[in-house]
Amino acid sequence: MTTEPQWFKSSYSSNGGNCVEVARNTADGVVPVRDSKDPQGPALVFPAAEFAAFLTALRAGEFGEI
């Protein structure tokens, strides 16, 4: 398994505007998130379980309409 993060954007990010990228295939159980306009800049790092809970809440509409 590779230790380099594989960055991707959401399929909803086709507007070319403000997007974030999320990395997958990290070996240490974390999910890095970065600004797609500044890929060399810093990344926020979340524990995988917490990021999964965030996505579940987002999909359930717990944060209102996006």
PyMOL Python script that loads the backbone (N, CA, C, O; Angstrom):
from pymol import cmd

cmd.read_pdbstr("""\
ATOM      1  N   MET A   1       0.841  -1.179   0.000  1.00  0.00           N
ATOM      2  CA  MET A   1       0.000   0.000   0.000  1.00  0.00           C
ATOM      3  C   MET A   1       0.885   1.240   0.000  1.00  0.00           C
ATOM      4  O   MET A   1       1.912   1.292   0.677  1.00  0.00           O
ATOM      5  N   THR A   2       0.469   2.224  -0.766  1.00  0.00           N
ATOM      6  CA  THR A   2       1.237   3.455  -0.838  1.00  0.00           C
ATOM      7  C   THR A   2       1.032   4.304   0.418  1.00  0.00           C
ATOM      8  O   THR A   2      -0.039   4.285   1.024  1.00  0.00           O
ATOM      9  N   THR A   3       2.062   5.040   0.795  1.00  0.00           N
ATOM     10  CA  THR A   3       1.936   5.925   1.938  1.00  0.00           C
ATOM     11  C   THR A   3       1.634   7.355   1.497  1.00  0.00           C
ATOM     12  O   THR A   3       1.326   8.208   2.330  1.00  0.00           O
ATOM     13  N   GLU A   4       1.719   7.621   0.200  1.00  0.00           N
ATOM     14  CA  GLU A   4       1.381   8.944  -0.314  1.00  0.00           C
ATOM     15  C   GLU A   4      -0.134   9.086  -0.399  1.00  0.00           C
ATOM     16  O   GLU A   4      -0.807   8.203  -0.931  1.00  0.00           O
ATOM     17  N   PRO A   5      -0.680  10.185   0.117  1.00  0.00           N
ATOM     18  CA  PRO A   5      -2.129  10.380   0.007  1.00  0.00           C
ATOM     19  C   PRO A   5      -2.550  10.506  -1.449  1.00  0.00           C
ATOM     20  O   PRO A   5      -1.838  11.087  -2.269  1.00  0.00           O
ATOM     21  N   GLN A   6      -3.704   9.961  -1.754  1.00  0.00           N
ATOM     22  CA  GLN A   6      -4.296  10.102  -3.087  1.00  0.00           C
ATOM     23  C   GLN A   6      -5.441  11.104  -2.957  1.00  0.00           C
ATOM     24  O   GLN A   6      -6.511  10.770  -2.448  1.00  0.00           O
ATOM     25  N   TRP A   7      -5.213  12.326  -3.416  1.00  0.00           N
ATOM     26  CA  TRP A   7      -6.155  13.417  -3.251  1.00  0.00           C
ATOM     27  C   TRP A   7      -7.259  13.358  -4.293  1.00  0.00           C
ATOM     28  O   TRP A   7      -7.018  12.977  -5.439  1.00  0.00           O
ATOM     29  N   PHE A   8      -8.477  13.735  -3.897  1.00  0.00           N
ATOM     30  CA  PHE A   8      -9.592  13.821  -4.837  1.00  0.00           C
ATOM     31  C   PHE A   8     -10.563  14.903  -4.379  1.00  0.00           C
ATOM     32  O   PHE A   8     -10.598  15.272  -3.205  1.00  0.00           O
ATOM     33  N   LYS A   9     -11.347  15.400  -5.327  1.00  0.00           N
ATOM     34  CA  LYS A   9     -12.398  16.370  -5.050  1.00  0.00           C
ATOM     35  C   LYS A   9     -13.750  15.673  -5.169  1.00  0.00           C
ATOM     36  O   LYS A   9     -13.881  14.640  -5.825  1.00  0.00           O
ATOM     37  N   SER A  10     -14.723  16.247  -4.539  1.00  0.00           N
ATOM     38  CA  SER A  10     -16.085  15.745  -4.646  1.00  0.00           C
ATOM     39  C   SER A  10     -16.579  15.865  -6.084  1.00  0.00           C
ATOM     40  O   SER A  10     -16.152  16.755  -6.820  1.00  0.00           O
ATOM     41  N   SER A  11     -17.465  14.981  -6.475  1.00  0.00           N
ATOM     42  CA  SER A  11     -18.077  15.082  -7.802  1.00  0.00           C
ATOM     43  C   SER A  11     -18.951  16.330  -7.907  1.00  0.00           C
ATOM     44  O   SER A  11     -19.316  16.726  -9.014  1.00  0.00           O
ATOM     45  N   TYR A  12     -19.290  16.952  -6.792  1.00  0.00           N
ATOM     46  CA  TYR A  12     -20.084  18.180  -6.784  1.00  0.00           C
ATOM     47  C   TYR A  12     -19.217  19.423  -6.989  1.00  0.00           C
ATOM     48  O   TYR A  12     -19.747  20.534  -6.994  1.00  0.00           O
ATOM     49  N   SER A  13     -17.939  19.276  -7.152  1.00  0.00           N
ATOM     50  CA  SER A  13     -17.037  20.425  -7.234  1.00  0.00           C
ATOM     51  C   SER A  13     -16.782  20.885  -8.662  1.00  0.00           C
ATOM     52  O   SER A  13     -15.758  21.516  -8.925  1.00  0.00           O
ATOM     53  N   SER A  14     -17.661  20.594  -9.566  1.00  0.00           N
ATOM     54  CA  SER A  14     -17.454  20.958 -10.968  1.00  0.00           C
ATOM     55  C   SER A  14     -17.630  22.448 -11.229  1.00  0.00           C
ATOM     56  O   SER A  14     -17.424  22.903 -12.354  1.00  0.00           O
ATOM     57  N   ASN A  15     -18.007  23.213 -10.210  1.00  0.00           N
ATOM     58  CA  ASN A  15     -18.217  24.647 -10.417  1.00  0.00           C
ATOM     59  C   ASN A  15     -16.910  25.424 -10.515  1.00  0.00           C
ATOM     60  O   ASN A  15     -16.933  26.597 -10.889  1.00  0.00           O
ATOM     61  N   GLY A  16     -15.784  24.821 -10.197  1.00  0.00           N
ATOM     62  CA  GLY A  16     -14.493  25.485 -10.290  1.00  0.00           C
ATOM     63  C   GLY A  16     -14.258  26.520  -9.203  1.00  0.00           C
ATOM     64  O   GLY A  16     -13.281  27.267  -9.261  1.00  0.00           O
ATOM     65  N   GLY A  17     -15.117  26.574  -8.238  1.00  0.00           N
ATOM     66  CA  GLY A  17     -15.007  27.576  -7.184  1.00  0.00           C
ATOM     67  C   GLY A  17     -14.278  27.071  -5.967  1.00  0.00           C
ATOM     68  O   GLY A  17     -13.207  26.472  -6.067  1.00  0.00           O
ATOM     69  N   ASN A  18     -14.859  27.315  -4.836  1.00  0.00           N
ATOM     70  CA  ASN A  18     -14.251  26.963  -3.561  1.00  0.00           C
ATOM     71  C   ASN A  18     -14.425  25.478  -3.292  1.00  0.00           C
ATOM     72  O   ASN A  18     -15.530  25.018  -3.005  1.00  0.00           O
ATOM     73  N   CYS A  19     -13.346  24.740  -3.385  1.00  0.00           N
ATOM     74  CA  CYS A  19     -13.409  23.293  -3.207  1.00  0.00           C
ATOM     75  C   CYS A  19     -12.363  22.838  -2.202  1.00  0.00           C
ATOM     76  O   CYS A  19     -11.344  23.494  -1.981  1.00  0.00           O
ATOM     77  N   VAL A  20     -12.648  21.716  -1.618  1.00  0.00           N
ATOM     78  CA  VAL A  20     -11.655  21.057  -0.783  1.00  0.00           C
ATOM     79  C   VAL A  20     -11.326  19.720  -1.419  1.00  0.00           C
ATOM     80  O   VAL A  20     -12.122  19.156  -2.170  1.00  0.00           O
ATOM     81  N   GLU A  21     -10.153  19.231  -1.108  1.00  0.00           N
ATOM     82  CA  GLU A  21      -9.737  17.902  -1.537  1.00  0.00           C
ATOM     83  C   GLU A  21      -9.560  17.050  -0.287  1.00  0.00           C
ATOM     84  O   GLU A  21      -9.139  17.533   0.764  1.00  0.00           O
ATOM     85  N   VAL A  22      -9.885  15.799  -0.426  1.00  0.00           N
ATOM     86  CA  VAL A  22      -9.751  14.833   0.656  1.00  0.00           C
ATOM     87  C   VAL A  22      -8.807  13.753   0.159  1.00  0.00           C
ATOM     88  O   VAL A  22      -8.843  13.384  -1.014  1.00  0.00           O
ATOM     89  N   ALA A  23      -7.967  13.248   1.041  1.00  0.00           N
ATOM     90  CA  ALA A  23      -7.033  12.190   0.643  1.00  0.00           C
ATOM     91  C   ALA A  23      -7.533  10.849   1.141  1.00  0.00           C
ATOM     92  O   ALA A  23      -8.111  10.739   2.223  1.00  0.00           O
ATOM     93  N   ARG A  24      -7.300   9.848   0.338  1.00  0.00           N
ATOM     94  CA  ARG A  24      -7.623   8.477   0.735  1.00  0.00           C
ATOM     95  C   ARG A  24      -6.335   7.658   0.729  1.00  0.00           C
ATOM     96  O   ARG A  24      -5.289   8.117   0.269  1.00  0.00           O
ATOM     97  N   ASN A  25      -6.431   6.464   1.237  1.00  0.00           N
ATOM     98  CA  ASN A  25      -5.303   5.528   1.280  1.00  0.00           C
ATOM     99  C   ASN A  25      -4.157   6.027   2.148  1.00  0.00           C
ATOM    100  O   ASN A  25      -2.987   5.842   1.811  1.00  0.00           O
ATOM    101  N   THR A  26      -4.492   6.651   3.250  1.00  0.00           N
ATOM    102  CA  THR A  26      -3.436   6.999   4.197  1.00  0.00           C
ATOM    103  C   THR A  26      -3.267   5.822   5.139  1.00  0.00           C
ATOM    104  O   THR A  26      -4.246   5.191   5.538  1.00  0.00           O
ATOM    105  N   ALA A  27      -2.051   5.534   5.487  1.00  0.00           N
ATOM    106  CA  ALA A  27      -1.751   4.345   6.280  1.00  0.00           C
ATOM    107  C   ALA A  27      -1.976   4.538   7.770  1.00  0.00           C
ATOM    108  O   ALA A  27      -1.962   3.562   8.521  1.00  0.00           O
ATOM    109  N   ASP A  28      -2.184   5.774   8.218  1.00  0.00           N
ATOM    110  CA  ASP A  28      -2.226   6.021   9.652  1.00  0.00           C
ATOM    111  C   ASP A  28      -3.619   6.284  10.223  1.00  0.00           C
ATOM    112  O   ASP A  28      -3.733   6.772  11.348  1.00  0.00           O
ATOM    113  N   GLY A  29      -4.676   5.976   9.480  1.00  0.00           N
ATOM    114  CA  GLY A  29      -6.032   6.085  10.009  1.00  0.00           C
ATOM    115  C   GLY A  29      -6.555   7.491  10.153  1.00  0.00           C
ATOM    116  O   GLY A  29      -7.439   7.749  10.970  1.00  0.00           O
ATOM    117  N   VAL A  30      -6.014   8.415   9.359  1.00  0.00           N
ATOM    118  CA  VAL A  30      -6.489   9.790   9.389  1.00  0.00           C
ATOM    119  C   VAL A  30      -6.963  10.192   7.996  1.00  0.00           C
ATOM    120  O   VAL A  30      -6.629   9.552   6.999  1.00  0.00           O
ATOM    121  N   VAL A  31      -7.747  11.266   7.953  1.00  0.00           N
ATOM    122  CA  VAL A  31      -8.243  11.792   6.685  1.00  0.00           C
ATOM    123  C   VAL A  31      -7.750  13.234   6.549  1.00  0.00           C
ATOM    124  O   VAL A  31      -8.247  14.121   7.244  1.00  0.00           O
ATOM    125  N   PRO A  32      -6.786  13.478   5.669  1.00  0.00           N
ATOM    126  CA  PRO A  32      -6.332  14.844   5.429  1.00  0.00           C
ATOM    127  C   PRO A  32      -7.306  15.579   4.498  1.00  0.00           C
ATOM    128  O   PRO A  32      -7.861  14.987   3.572  1.00  0.00           O
ATOM    129  N   VAL A  33      -7.502  16.870   4.758  1.00  0.00           N
ATOM    130  CA  VAL A  33      -8.368  17.714   3.951  1.00  0.00           C
ATOM    131  C   VAL A  33      -7.592  19.002   3.665  1.00  0.00           C
ATOM    132  O   VAL A  33      -6.981  19.580   4.564  1.00  0.00           O
ATOM    133  N   ARG A  34      -7.622  19.448   2.395  1.00  0.00           N
ATOM    134  CA  ARG A  34      -6.886  20.659   2.037  1.00  0.00           C
ATOM    135  C   ARG A  34      -7.689  21.497   1.048  1.00  0.00           C
ATOM    136  O   ARG A  34      -8.659  21.023   0.456  1.00  0.00           O
ATOM    137  N   ASP A  35      -7.273  22.741   0.881  1.00  0.00           N
ATOM    138  CA  ASP A  35      -7.858  23.657  -0.084  1.00  0.00           C
ATOM    139  C   ASP A  35      -7.346  23.279  -1.473  1.00  0.00           C
ATOM    140  O   ASP A  35      -6.136  23.220  -1.692  1.00  0.00           O
ATOM    141  N   SER A  36      -8.255  23.022  -2.407  1.00  0.00           N
ATOM    142  CA  SER A  36      -7.828  22.591  -3.738  1.00  0.00           C
ATOM    143  C   SER A  36      -7.087  23.691  -4.501  1.00  0.00           C
ATOM    144  O   SER A  36      -6.329  23.397  -5.425  1.00  0.00           O
ATOM    145  N   LYS A  37      -7.296  24.941  -4.127  1.00  0.00           N
ATOM    146  CA  LYS A  37      -6.598  26.034  -4.795  1.00  0.00           C
ATOM    147  C   LYS A  37      -5.172  26.215  -4.282  1.00  0.00           C
ATOM    148  O   LYS A  37      -4.385  26.947  -4.882  1.00  0.00           O
ATOM    149  N   ASP A  38      -4.838  25.556  -3.180  1.00  0.00           N
ATOM    150  CA  ASP A  38      -3.506  25.677  -2.577  1.00  0.00           C
ATOM    151  C   ASP A  38      -2.994  24.291  -2.182  1.00  0.00           C
ATOM    152  O   ASP A  38      -2.828  24.008  -0.996  1.00  0.00           O
ATOM    153  N   PRO A  39      -2.742  23.425  -3.171  1.00  0.00           N
ATOM    154  CA  PRO A  39      -2.369  22.044  -2.852  1.00  0.00           C
ATOM    155  C   PRO A  39      -1.046  21.896  -2.110  1.00  0.00           C
ATOM    156  O   PRO A  39      -0.799  20.862  -1.490  1.00  0.00           O
ATOM    157  N   GLN A  40      -0.200  22.909  -2.164  1.00  0.00           N
ATOM    158  CA  GLN A  40       1.059  22.844  -1.419  1.00  0.00           C
ATOM    159  C   GLN A  40       0.910  23.417  -0.011  1.00  0.00           C
ATOM    160  O   GLN A  40       1.843  23.362   0.790  1.00  0.00           O
ATOM    161  N   GLY A  41      -0.252  23.961   0.279  1.00  0.00           N
ATOM    162  CA  GLY A  41      -0.500  24.558   1.587  1.00  0.00           C
ATOM    163  C   GLY A  41      -0.794  23.498   2.639  1.00  0.00           C
ATOM    164  O   GLY A  41      -0.660  22.301   2.387  1.00  0.00           O
ATOM    165  N   PRO A  42      -1.194  23.947   3.810  1.00  0.00           N
ATOM    166  CA  PRO A  42      -1.433  23.015   4.909  1.00  0.00           C
ATOM    167  C   PRO A  42      -2.692  22.178   4.694  1.00  0.00           C
ATOM    168  O   PRO A  42      -3.578  22.546   3.922  1.00  0.00           O
ATOM    169  N   ALA A  43      -2.751  21.069   5.378  1.00  0.00           N
ATOM    170  CA  ALA A  43      -3.935  20.209   5.374  1.00  0.00           C
ATOM    171  C   ALA A  43      -4.412  20.041   6.810  1.00  0.00           C
ATOM    172  O   ALA A  43      -3.609  19.934   7.736  1.00  0.00           O
ATOM    173  N   LEU A  44      -5.710  20.019   6.977  1.00  0.00           N
ATOM    174  CA  LEU A  44      -6.287  19.644   8.263  1.00  0.00           C
ATOM    175  C   LEU A  44      -6.347  18.129   8.296  1.00  0.00           C
ATOM    176  O   LEU A  44      -6.600  17.497   7.271  1.00  0.00           O
ATOM    177  N   VAL A  45      -6.119  17.542   9.453  1.00  0.00           N
ATOM    178  CA  VAL A  45      -6.096  16.087   9.568  1.00  0.00           C
ATOM    179  C   VAL A  45      -7.108  15.661  10.623  1.00  0.00           C
ATOM    180  O   VAL A  45      -7.064  16.119  11.765  1.00  0.00           O
ATOM    181  N   PHE A  46      -8.022  14.777  10.225  1.00  0.00           N
ATOM    182  CA  PHE A  46      -9.072  14.294  11.114  1.00  0.00           C
ATOM    183  C   PHE A  46      -8.956  12.789  11.297  1.00  0.00           C
ATOM    184  O   PHE A  46      -8.601  12.085  10.352  1.00  0.00           O
ATOM    185  N   PRO A  47      -9.245  12.282  12.484  1.00  0.00           N
ATOM    186  CA  PRO A  47      -9.319  10.832  12.651  1.00  0.00           C
ATOM    187  C   PRO A  47     -10.404  10.275  11.716  1.00  0.00           C
ATOM    188  O   PRO A  47     -11.461  10.884  11.554  1.00  0.00           O
ATOM    189  N   ALA A  48     -10.142   9.142  11.118  1.00  0.00           N
ATOM    190  CA  ALA A  48     -11.054   8.575  10.125  1.00  0.00           C
ATOM    191  C   ALA A  48     -12.459   8.362  10.670  1.00  0.00           C
ATOM    192  O   ALA A  48     -13.431   8.616   9.959  1.00  0.00           O
ATOM    193  N   ALA A  49     -12.593   7.907  11.899  1.00  0.00           N
ATOM    194  CA  ALA A  49     -13.921   7.661  12.472  1.00  0.00           C
ATOM    195  C   ALA A  49     -14.710   8.959  12.606  1.00  0.00           C
ATOM    196  O   ALA A  49     -15.909   8.988  12.328  1.00  0.00           O
ATOM    197  N   GLU A  50     -14.045  10.034  13.030  1.00  0.00           N
ATOM    198  CA  GLU A  50     -14.731  11.320  13.158  1.00  0.00           C
ATOM    199  C   GLU A  50     -15.119  11.882  11.795  1.00  0.00           C
ATOM    200  O   GLU A  50     -16.191  12.472  11.652  1.00  0.00           O
ATOM    201  N   PHE A  51     -14.268  11.708  10.800  1.00  0.00           N
ATOM    202  CA  PHE A  51     -14.602  12.194   9.463  1.00  0.00           C
ATOM    203  C   PHE A  51     -15.782  11.409   8.894  1.00  0.00           C
ATOM    204  O   PHE A  51     -16.651  11.987   8.240  1.00  0.00           O
ATOM    205  N   ALA A  52     -15.822  10.117   9.132  1.00  0.00           N
ATOM    206  CA  ALA A  52     -16.952   9.301   8.681  1.00  0.00           C
ATOM    207  C   ALA A  52     -18.245   9.753   9.362  1.00  0.00           C
ATOM    208  O   ALA A  52     -19.295   9.813   8.722  1.00  0.00           O
ATOM    209  N   ALA A  53     -18.173  10.070  10.652  1.00  0.00           N
ATOM    210  CA  ALA A  53     -19.362  10.556  11.372  1.00  0.00           C
ATOM    211  C   ALA A  53     -19.809  11.905  10.803  1.00  0.00           C
ATOM    212  O   ALA A  53     -21.009  12.151  10.676  1.00  0.00           O
ATOM    213  N   PHE A  54     -18.865  12.774  10.463  1.00  0.00           N
ATOM    214  CA  PHE A  54     -19.187  14.053   9.842  1.00  0.00           C
ATOM    215  C   PHE A  54     -19.917  13.838   8.521  1.00  0.00           C
ATOM    216  O   PHE A  54     -20.937  14.483   8.274  1.00  0.00           O
ATOM    217  N   LEU A  55     -19.422  12.952   7.673  1.00  0.00           N
ATOM    218  CA  LEU A  55     -20.069  12.682   6.388  1.00  0.00           C
ATOM    219  C   LEU A  55     -21.466  12.107   6.570  1.00  0.00           C
ATOM    220  O   LEU A  55     -22.386  12.459   5.831  1.00  0.00           O
ATOM    221  N   THR A  56     -21.627  11.233   7.543  1.00  0.00           N
ATOM    222  CA  THR A  56     -22.953  10.665   7.826  1.00  0.00           C
ATOM    223  C   THR A  56     -23.929  11.766   8.224  1.00  0.00           C
ATOM    224  O   THR A  56     -25.061  11.800   7.742  1.00  0.00           O
ATOM    225  N   ALA A  57     -23.493  12.663   9.104  1.00  0.00           N
ATOM    226  CA  ALA A  57     -24.346  13.775   9.540  1.00  0.00           C
ATOM    227  C   ALA A  57     -24.646  14.721   8.372  1.00  0.00           C
ATOM    228  O   ALA A  57     -25.767  15.215   8.250  1.00  0.00           O
ATOM    229  N   LEU A  58     -23.669  14.970   7.531  1.00  0.00           N
ATOM    230  CA  LEU A  58     -23.855  15.835   6.376  1.00  0.00           C
ATOM    231  C   LEU A  58     -24.905  15.270   5.439  1.00  0.00           C
ATOM    232  O   LEU A  58     -25.805  15.982   4.994  1.00  0.00           O
ATOM    233  N   ARG A  59     -24.781  13.969   5.140  1.00  0.00           N
ATOM    234  CA  ARG A  59     -25.741  13.313   4.254  1.00  0.00           C
ATOM    235  C   ARG A  59     -27.136  13.260   4.853  1.00  0.00           C
ATOM    236  O   ARG A  59     -28.124  13.241   4.119  1.00  0.00           O
ATOM    237  N   ALA A  60     -27.228  13.237   6.164  1.00  0.00           N
ATOM    238  CA  ALA A  60     -28.530  13.194   6.835  1.00  0.00           C
ATOM    239  C   ALA A  60     -29.161  14.584   6.948  1.00  0.00           C
ATOM    240  O   ALA A  60     -30.286  14.719   7.429  1.00  0.00           O
ATOM    241  N   GLY A  61     -28.446  15.600   6.510  1.00  0.00           N
ATOM    242  CA  GLY A  61     -28.982  16.949   6.541  1.00  0.00           C
ATOM    243  C   GLY A  61     -28.899  17.633   7.902  1.00  0.00           C
ATOM    244  O   GLY A  61     -29.612  18.604   8.150  1.00  0.00           O
ATOM    245  N   GLU A  62     -28.051  17.144   8.768  1.00  0.00           N
ATOM    246  CA  GLU A  62     -27.959  17.715  10.112  1.00  0.00           C
ATOM    247  C   GLU A  62     -27.387  19.127  10.150  1.00  0.00           C
ATOM    248  O   GLU A  62     -27.489  19.803  11.173  1.00  0.00           O
ATOM    249  N   PHE A  63     -26.796  19.579   9.066  1.00  0.00           N
ATOM    250  CA  PHE A  63     -26.211  20.912   9.013  1.00  0.00           C
ATOM    251  C   PHE A  63     -27.036  21.863   8.173  1.00  0.00           C
ATOM    252  O   PHE A  63     -26.582  22.957   7.840  1.00  0.00           O
ATOM    253  N   GLY A  64     -28.240  21.455   7.830  1.00  0.00           N
ATOM    254  CA  GLY A  64     -29.102  22.268   6.983  1.00  0.00           C
ATOM    255  C   GLY A  64     -28.804  22.013   5.522  1.00  0.00           C
ATOM    256  O   GLY A  64     -28.016  21.134   5.172  1.00  0.00           O
ATOM    257  N   GLU A  65     -29.444  22.794   4.679  1.00  0.00           N
ATOM    258  CA  GLU A  65     -29.256  22.640   3.247  1.00  0.00           C
ATOM    259  C   GLU A  65     -27.940  23.265   2.826  1.00  0.00           C
ATOM    260  O   GLU A  65     -27.587  24.365   3.251  1.00  0.00           O
ATOM    261  N   ILE A  66     -27.230  22.548   1.991  1.00  0.00           N
ATOM    262  CA  ILE A  66     -25.931  23.043   1.519  1.00  0.00           C
ATOM    263  C   ILE A  66     -26.049  23.484   0.091  1.00  0.00           C
ATOM    264  O   ILE A  66     -25.066  23.935  -0.499  1.00  0.00           O
TER     265      ILE A  66
END
""", "prot")
cmd.dss("prot")
cmd.show_as("cartoon", "prot")
cmd.util.cbc("prot")
cmd.orient("prot")
